[in-house]
Amino acid sequence: MEIQDWISNNFVEVFGAVAGILYVFLEVRQNIWLWPVGIFTSAVYIWVFFSGKLYADMGLQGYYLCISVVGWYWWMKGAGRSAQGAGQASPLESLSRDRGREAGGVPSTDNKKSFPVTRIGLRTGIILSLAFIVLYSFMWFILDRFTDSPVPAWDSFITSLSIIATWMLARKIYEHWYLWIVVNIAAALLFYSRGLYPTVVLYIVYCAMSFAGLSEWKKSIQK
């Protein structure tokens, strides 16, 4: 009875955790349906993190909503290129193609490969590192000075690194999996301290699936 009562009282969080696991499974498989599932999961966790006073993580879910729409568009455009055939490329398509060539991506007629997995370049790595430092410092300052967040440093670290990792996912950059491993370990520890146990389980699963993602996406690069 206690378990049933607990599930009943935490139904929204449990539901969000299940949707989150489906999201990462689709991410590992490079399935475009990860984006609508991600939109739904983010909407659920906006409420969960608001209730837990994890304001930076709540704001992160709002960012996830936006980047999920953008990522969905980018992935669809990548798949659409193989169906459209030769023609005049848009600026966005040209940028994606140039980045793929620079990072070692190989064009393919397969829909999964028409927007190929690529490796991060030095310039992109430097820019993203600087962006992380700026985001982390800004969020820590805001949370520490203007909110009642009990863990401003941890919350800011997880949120900032997640923002960078999600952008890299939207661009299909292989190294985003390494960032998710760090994020998932840190987040599991944070959410355990806040008593969000279904979310702890979710992030442990996320961490395990991040290693699976490293392996699966590496195969795409090799092919």
N, C-alpha and C positions, 0 to 999 in steps of 0.2 A: 504493500500500500504506500509506503514511504517513497519508493521509486516512482510509482505512478503519480503521486502528488508532486514530486520534484519535476518530472517531465512536464506535467500540466502547468506548473509555475514557470518553467523555462522553455515553453514550447517554441517561442519565436527564435531563441538562440539555437535550439536543437535543429530546427528547420533550416536556419541559415547555415549551420555547420554541414548538414547533409548536402545542401546546394553547393557549398564551397568545395566539398570533395569532388562532386561531379565536375565543377569548373576546372580543377587542376587535372583531372583525368582527361578532359577534352583538350586542355593545354598541351599535355604530354603528346597527345595524338595529333596535334596541329589541326584540330577540328574547329572550323569557324564558328560553330555553335557555342564555343566557350564564351563569346562576347555577350549574347543575350542572357546566358546563365549568369555571367558576371554582373550584369546590370541588376538582375533580380537579387543576387546575393548581396550586393552593395546596399541596396535599398533596405534589406533586412538588418544589416549590421549598422546602419546609421542609427537605428533605434537602440540596438544592443549596446553600442559604445556610448551613446548619450546617457543611457541608464547607468552605465558603469563609470561615468565621469571621465572617460578617456577621449578628451575633446579632439586631440590631434588625430587620433585614429578615426573618430567620427568624420572629421573633415577629409581624411584620406579616402573614406568611402564615397564622399561626394566627388572627389577627383576621379576615383575608379569609374563612377557613372559616366563622367565626361570622356575619359580616355577609352572606355569600352566602346562608346559610340564611334570615336575616331579610329580605334583599332579595327573595329568591324568594317568600317569603310575602307581602310587601307588593305585589309585582307581580301575584301571583295574585289577591289580594284586589281589586286595582284592576280586573283583567280580569273578575273575578266579579261586580262591581257591575252591569255592563251586562247580564249574564245574569239577575241576580236581580230586576231591576226595582225598583219602589218598595218601600220597607219601612223598618223601623226601622234606622238606621245605628248601627254600633258606635262607641265613642269614637275608635278608631284611624281609622275611615273618616271620621268627622266632622272630625278634625284634618287629615287629608289634603285633604278637600274645602275646608275653610276656608283652608288654606295655598295651595291652588291658586287660589282666588278672589282672595286678597290679592296673589298674585304675578302674576296675569294669565292663569291657565290657563283654558281654555274646555272645558266638558264636551262629551262626544261619545259616540255609541253605538258607535263603532269600538273594538275591544278594545285597540288600541295607544293610543288616546286616553282610554280610561276611567280610566286613571291618567296624567294628562297631564304633559307636560314643562312645568316652570314656571321662572320667574326667581327668583333669590335676593332675599329682602327685607333691608332694612337691619338689623333686629334679628338675624335669623339670621346675616348676615354678620359682625356684631360678635361674636356668641357663638362662631362657628366660628373667628374670628381669635384670640380669647382662648384657646380650646381648643388651637389649634395652638401658641401660645406656651408654654402649660403643658406640653403633651406633648413639645415639642422640648427644653425646659429639663430636664425630668425624665429623658428618655432620654439626653441628652448626659451628664448627671451620672452616671447608672448605668453607661453604657458606658465612660466615661472612668475612673471610680474602681474598678469592680468586674469588668471584663472585659479580655481581651487584644485587643479590637477595634483594628485599626490606623487606622481612620477614624471615630471616634465622632461627630464633628460632621456629616460628610456622611451617615453612616448614619442618624443621628437626624433630620436634616432631611427626607430622602427618606421615611422611615417615618412621621413625623408628618403630613406633607402628604398622603401616600397614605391615611392613616386618614381624614382630613377629606374627601378626594375620593371615597373609596368610600362613605362615609355619604351624601354628596350624590348619588351615582349611585343608591343604593338609594331615595332620595326623588325621583329624576328631576329634579334641579335642573340646569339647563342649564350654569351656570358651572363645573361640575365639570371640564369639558373643558379649561379654562384651567389648572387645577391639574395635570391630567395632562400637559400640555405641559411645564410646568416640571419635574415629577417625572421624566418620561421623559428629558429632556436631562441632568439631574443624574445619574440612575441609569446612563445609558449611559457617562458619563465615569467613574463610580465602578467599574462592573463591568469596564470596559476596564483600569483600573489593577489590578484583582484577577485578570485573566486569564480572566474568564468570557465568552469571545468569543461563543458562541451566544446568551447572554443580552444581550450588547451589540446584536447584530443584532435580537433580539426588541424591545428598547426603542427602537431606531431605527424599526422598523416601527410600534410603539406610537405614537411621536411623529407619524409621518405620518398614521396613522389617527385621531389625536386631532383633527387639522385637518379630516378628513373628517367626524368626529363633530360638530364645531361646525356645519358646514354642514347636515348631515342633521337634527340636532335643532332647528336654527333654523327649518327648514321646518315642523316640527310646531307650534312656537309661533305662527308666522304663520297657519297654518291654523286 
